[in-house]
Amino acid sequence: MAARPLGHHPVRQPVRLLHLLDGLLTQGSLTTKSSGVSQRRQLQRLETTQRLLDPLPEQLAPPYRQMVLFWRGLRWATVGLLLAWLLKR
């Protein structure tokens, strides 16, 4: 094992957000599958998770309503135009 120079820090892996979120979101399904003390612990973890995510972080918050309405309108307008074109034939 080679010695590290002084002041050299180990390389840290980036935080993988989806892996962390997967663990948080799994809490709900585990609660229904357990019983007794383990169920109580899972419920406590779920409550903690809900408190952490109560005001959703900006990255997880739904997009602005105008953007949602625009894309929904575009999707349904496209379907409507295709349907009208097919019925006209």
Long-range contacts (C-beta under 8 A, 24 or more apart in sequence): 24-49, 24-52, 24-53
